[in-house]
Amino acid sequence: MPVLKIVTRSTLLAVLFCYSFLASASGTRPNVVFLSPDDSRFWNLVSGFMTAVATDLEMDLEVLVDEEEHRFSYLKLARKVLNRPEKPDYLVFMCKENVTTQMLSLANAVGVKVFTFNTQVPEDTRAAVGSPRDSMLGWLGHLSADNVAAGEMLTRFLEQQVRQQGIVQSDQPVPLIALGGTLDSSASKDRSQGLMAAADGQGIDLAQLVSADWNGDAAAYKTGILLKRYPDTRSVWSASDGMALGALDAVKQVGLVPGKDILVGGVDWEPRALDAIERGEMAVSLGRHFMAGGLLMVLLHDYHHGQDFASQPEDSVLQYKLHAVTRENVEQVQSLLNPDNWQAVDFRRFSRVHHPEQASALNSADQLLDAFTDALAGSGAKDVQVTRAEPEPAGG
């Protein structure tokens, strides 16, 4: 019987300690470090939006940029943060091939919780540690766009528009060349997978897919070579807007008129690409994933204050669809990228801590991003309409 009293008291003390720890943690400002993969316009957009959300939610956010833009320099940057005497509560980073497992393990070893996003979890990481909250409970979640669906949607859209504009005969396949990102990028791989699924040889005649390393100059150079090699090309598919803009330069160099003789499409909603769409030079850009960083900040805020976004381990992996911007809606969507509109929205409205009713109203990444869009529309981006469904294949 005395042993029972000791055990019962020890258990009670442990429970009281845990409760005290959680209560203390929930009363603090979450400290987050985001490792930005590079200093491109897209990632500056991502970090800017994250900062706007963090400010409203009273979160401390530090953005560190990988100036060397390589997976091993990215690992080095993570190691530097995790070796600090004063460590952050949370580390946010993009999954990269061959280093993600190490980055997760380093964070797990020092007790820093992690949220990954933007690209799919690499196969070697899934094989080694599984998914978030499997073998590493500190790996809280993963958020990414459905890049396979995006690659297919971009292909189908270009095919449809080329036919509607009469650039090719209705009974002929659309000749297309394609630009991928770096060979170690899962986003590029997944978008290319969607491209290959749509390029069936009937509706689309894919001449060649080449890697342009997410670089506009490289894309311009390689597009110029491909256009000479395949002079019948009538469409350029690009895994990013930055490369699509380089392709536009090459198209003009060979004497073709983009938007009339040949259509170019990309991914990212990059401001310069939206300007090109407004001018009629670029046909389409898929995007809205610049808001994903802001979404995960809401999820981390609520987790930190006791409202876990994942009721089951499998709920810790979230995915959403990208949306299309064309000349018909580009002016409205440009307003979504305006930081003044970000400042006009109180992002606490999306928090389950501040608004418990959100738990049932907004229970998916797609719903939350739709709600972000609607809120930004109400703050200045009037009557925003984005293509939320994949266009039907031409003739189907």
C-alpha positions in Angstrom: 0.0 0.0 0.0 2.8 2.6 0.7 4.1 1.9 -2.8 0.8 2.7 -4.2 0.8 6.1 -2.4 4.2 6.9 -3.8 3.3 6.0 -7.4 0.1 7.9 -7.2 1.8 11.0 -5.9 4.6 10.8 -8.5 2.0 10.5 -11.3 0.1 13.5 -9.9 3.3 15.6 -9.8 4.2 14.6 -13.4 0.7 15.6 -14.6 0.9 18.9 -12.8 4.4 19.5 -14.2 3.2 18.8 -17.8 0.2 21.0 -17.3 2.4 23.8 -16.0 4.8 23.4 -18.9 2.0 23.5 -21.5 0.3 26.4 -19.9 3.7 28.3 -19.8 4.4 27.4 -23.5 1.0 28.5 -24.6 1.5 31.9 -23.0 4.7 32.6 -24.9 5.3 34.1 -28.3 6.1 31.3 -30.8 9.6 31.8 -32.1 10.0 30.6 -35.7 12.9 30.4 -38.1 12.2 30.0 -41.8 15.0 28.9 -44.1 14.3 30.5 -47.5 15.9 28.5 -50.3 17.0 31.6 -52.3 16.5 35.3 -52.8 14.2 35.0 -55.8 11.1 37.1 -56.2 8.9 34.1 -55.4 10.5 33.3 -52.1 10.6 37.0 -51.1 6.9 37.0 -51.7 6.5 33.9 -49.5 8.5 35.3 -46.7 6.8 38.7 -46.9 3.4 37.1 -46.6 4.6 34.9 -43.7 5.7 38.1 -42.0 2.4 39.8 -42.4 0.6 36.8 -40.9 3.2 36.4 -38.1 2.7 40.0 -37.1 -1.0 39.7 -36.6 -0.6 36.5 -34.6 2.1 37.9 -32.4 4.7 35.4 -33.6 8.5 36.1 -33.8 9.6 35.1 -37.3 13.2 35.2 -38.5 13.9 34.6 -42.3 17.3 33.3 -43.3 18.2 33.1 -47.0 20.4 30.4 -48.5 22.6 32.6 -50.5 24.5 29.7 -52.1 21.2 28.1 -53.3 22.4 24.5 -53.0 21.0 21.6 -51.0 24.2 21.2 -48.9 24.4 24.9 -48.2 20.7 24.6 -47.1 21.8 21.8 -44.7 24.6 24.0 -43.4 22.2 26.9 -42.7 19.9 24.5 -40.8 22.9 23.2 -38.8 23.9 26.7 -37.9 20.4 27.6 -36.5 20.2 24.3 -34.6 23.6 24.8 -33.0 22.6 28.2 -31.5 22.6 28.4 -27.7 19.1 29.9 -27.9 17.2 27.7 -30.3 13.9 28.6 -32.0 10.7 26.8 -31.0 10.0 25.9 -34.7 12.1 25.5 -37.8 10.3 25.8 -41.2 12.0 24.7 -44.4 11.4 23.3 -47.9 12.2 19.6 -48.5 15.3 19.0 -50.7 16.6 15.8 -52.0 19.4 14.0 -50.0 19.4 16.5 -47.1 15.9 16.5 -45.7 16.4 13.4 -43.5 19.5 14.9 -42.0 17.8 18.2 -41.3 14.9 16.5 -39.6 17.2 14.3 -37.5 19.3 17.3 -36.4 16.2 19.2 -35.3 14.8 16.2 -33.6 18.0 15.6 -31.7 18.0 19.1 -30.1 14.2 19.3 -29.5 13.3 21.9 -32.2 9.9 21.2 -33.8 9.8 21.2 -37.6 7.2 22.1 -40.3 8.1 21.3 -43.9 6.4 22.7 -47.0 6.2 23.7 -50.6 7.6 20.4 -52.2 6.8 16.8 -51.6 8.8 14.8 -49.0 11.6 13.0 -50.9 11.4 9.3 -51.3 14.6 8.7 -49.2 13.1 10.6 -46.3 9.9 8.7 -46.4 11.8 5.5 -46.5 14.0 6.5 -43.5 11.6 8.3 -41.1 8.1 8.0 -42.7 5.7 10.9 -42.5 5.3 13.6 -39.9 4.6 12.3 -36.4 5.6 8.7 -37.4 9.1 8.1 -35.9 9.7 11.8 -35.2 7.0 13.4 -33.1 8.7 16.8 -33.5 8.1 16.8 -37.2 4.7 18.4 -36.8 3.4 18.6 -40.4 4.0 19.0 -44.1 2.1 21.3 -46.5 2.5 21.3 -50.3 0.7 21.9 -53.5 -0.4 19.0 -55.7 2.4 19.6 -58.2 1.5 16.6 -60.3 -2.0 17.9 -60.9 -0.5 21.4 -61.6 1.9 20.0 -64.2 -1.0 18.3 -65.9 -3.3 21.3 -65.6 -0.8 23.6 -67.2 -0.3 21.1 -70.1 -4.1 20.8 -70.7 -4.6 24.5 -70.5 -1.9 25.3 -73.1 -3.3 22.7 -75.4 -6.8 24.1 -75.0 -5.8 27.7 -75.6 -3.6 26.8 -78.6 -6.6 25.1 -80.2 -9.1 27.9 -79.3 -6.8 30.5 -80.9 -6.4 28.4 -84.1 -2.6 28.2 -83.8 -2.8 24.6 -84.9 -5.3 22.6 -86.8 -8.0 21.0 -84.7 -7.1 17.5 -85.7 -3.4 17.9 -85.1 -1.5 17.5 -81.8 0.0 20.6 -80.2 3.8 20.7 -80.6 5.3 21.5 -77.2 8.7 21.9 -75.6 9.2 21.9 -71.8 11.5 23.5 -69.2 12.1 21.7 -65.9 13.8 23.0 -62.8 16.8 21.4 -61.1 17.2 17.7 -61.3 17.1 17.3 -57.5 13.8 19.3 -57.1 10.8 17.3 -56.2 8.5 20.2 -57.3 10.1 20.0 -60.8 9.9 16.2 -60.8 6.2 16.2 -59.8 5.2 18.9 -62.3 7.1 17.1 -65.0 5.2 13.9 -64.1 2.0 15.7 -64.6 3.2 17.0 -68.0 4.1 13.5 -69.1 0.7 12.2 -68.0 -1.0 14.8 -70.2 1.4 14.5 -73.1 -0.1 11.4 -74.6 1.0 11.9 -78.1 -2.5 12.6 -79.4 -3.5 16.0 -77.9 0.1 17.0 -77.1 3.3 16.2 -79.1 6.1 16.7 -76.5 9.3 17.3 -78.5 11.7 17.5 -75.5 11.8 18.3 -71.8 15.1 19.9 -70.6 16.3 21.1 -67.2 16.9 24.9 -66.9 17.7 24.9 -63.2 15.0 27.4 -62.3 17.2 30.0 -64.1 15.7 32.5 -66.5 19.0 33.0 -68.5 19.4 29.2 -68.8 15.8 28.9 -69.9 16.3 31.6 -72.6 19.4 29.9 -73.9 17.9 26.4 -74.0 14.6 27.6 -75.4 16.4 29.2 -78.3 18.2 26.0 -79.1 15.0 24.0 -78.8 13.1 26.4 -81.1 15.7 26.0 -83.8 15.7 22.2 -83.3 11.9 22.0 -83.3 10.7 25.0 -85.5 7.0 23.8 -85.4 6.8 24.3 -81.7 3.6 26.2 -80.7 3.7 26.0 -76.9 6.3 26.3 -74.2 5.5 24.6 -70.8 7.6 25.8 -67.9 7.8 24.5 -64.3 8.3 28.1 -63.1 7.5 31.6 -64.1 11.1 32.7 -63.9 12.0 30.2 -66.6 8.9 31.1 -68.6 10.0 34.7 -68.7 13.4 33.5 -70.1 11.5 31.5 -72.7 9.6 34.6 -73.8 12.9 36.3 -74.5 14.0 33.4 -76.7 10.7 33.3 -78.5 11.1 37.0 -79.5 14.7 36.4 -80.5 13.6 33.9 -83.2 11.0 36.3 -84.6 7.9 34.7 -83.1 5.1 36.7 -81.4 4.3 35.3 -77.9 0.6 35.0 -77.4 -0.1 34.8 -81.1 2.4 32.4 -82.8 3.2 30.5 -79.7 1.8 30.2 -76.1 4.0 30.2 -73.0 2.8 29.1 -69.5 4.4 28.7 -66.1 3.9 28.4 -62.4 4.4 30.7 -59.4 2.2 33.9 -59.9 5.4 35.9 -60.1 4.6 39.6 -60.5 6.6 39.9 -63.7 4.8 37.0 -65.2 1.5 38.5 -64.3 2.6 41.6 -66.1 3.4 39.5 -69.1 0.0 37.9 -68.9 -1.6 41.3 -68.8 0.3 42.3 -71.9 -0.9 39.2 -73.7 2.6 37.7 -74.0 2.2 34.9 -71.5 -0.9 32.7 -71.5 -1.2 31.4 -68.0 0.5 31.1 -64.6 -0.5 28.6 -61.9 -0.1 29.7 -58.3 -1.3 30.8 -54.9 1.3 28.7 -53.1 3.0 32.0 -52.0 0.3 32.0 -49.3 1.2 28.5 -48.0 3.9 29.9 -45.7 1.2 32.2 -44.1 -1.1 29.2 -43.7 1.5 27.1 -41.9 2.1 30.1 -39.6 -1.5 30.0 -38.6 -1.2 26.2 -37.9 1.9 26.7 -35.9 0.4 29.5 -33.9 -2.6 27.4 -33.0 -0.5 24.3 -32.2 1.7 26.4 -29.9 -1.4 27.6 -28.0 -2.9 24.2 -27.6 -5.0 23.8 -30.7 -3.4 21.1 -32.7 -4.3 21.2 -36.4 -3.9 17.4 -36.7 -6.4 15.3 -34.7 -4.8 12.2 -36.2 -1.2 11.6 -37.4 -2.4 11.3 -41.0 -3.9 14.8 -40.7 -0.5 16.3 -40.4 0.1 16.0 -44.2 -1.9 18.7 -46.0 -2.2 19.3 -49.8 -3.9 21.9 -51.9 -4.5 22.7 -55.6 -2.9 25.5 -57.5 -5.1 28.0 -59.4 -4.8 29.5 -62.9 -4.4 33.2 -63.7 -5.1 34.3 -67.3 -5.6 37.7 -69.0 -9.3 37.6 -67.9 -8.5 37.6 -64.1 -4.9 38.9 -63.9 -5.8 42.4 -62.7 -7.7 41.0 -59.7 -5.1 38.5 -58.8 -2.4 41.1 -58.9 -4.1 42.7 -56.0 -3.7 39.6 -54.0 0.1 40.1 -54.2 -0.1 43.7 -52.9 1.4 43.9 -49.4 -1.0 46.8 -48.6 -3.8 44.4 -48.9 -2.1 41.9 -46.6 -1.8 44.6 -44.0 -5.6 45.3 -44.3 -6.5 41.7 -43.3 -6.4 40.6 -39.6 -5.2 37.0 -40.0 -6.3 36.2 -36.4 -9.7 35.5 -38.0 -8.3 32.2 -39.3 -7.0 31.0 -36.0 -8.9 28.4 -34.0 -7.4 29.9 -30.8 -9.0 33.3 -31.6 -12.0 31.9 -33.4 -12.9 28.3 -32.2 -15.7 28.1 -34.7 -13.1 27.8 -37.5 -12.4 24.2 -36.4 -15.5 23.0 -38.3 -15.8 25.8 -40.9 -12.2 25.6 -42.3 -10.8 22.0 -42.1 -8.6 21.7 -45.1 -5.7 23.5 -46.7 -7.8 24.3 -49.8 -10.6 25.8 -47.7 -8.1 27.9 -45.7 -6.4 29.2 -48.8 -9.7 30.0 -50.4 -10.6 31.9 -47.2 -7.3 33.8 -47.5 -8.2 34.8 -51.0 -11.7 35.9 -50.1 -10.4 38.0 -47.2 -7.7 39.7 -49.4 -10.4 40.3 -52.0 -12.5 42.1 -49.4 -9.5 44.2 -48.5 -8.9 45.6 -52.0 -8.7 42.8 -54.5 -12.3 43.2 -55.7 -14.2 40.4 -57.3 -11.3 38.0 -57.5 -12.1 35.0 -59.7 -9.5 32.3 -60.1 -9.7 29.1 -62.1 -10.2 26.5 -59.4 -10.8 23.5 -61.5 -8.7 21.8 -64.2 -9.9 22.9 -67.6 -11.4 20.1 -69.7 -9.1 18.7 -72.4 -9.8 20.3 -75.8 -12.6 18.6 -77.5 -13.6 16.7 -74.3 
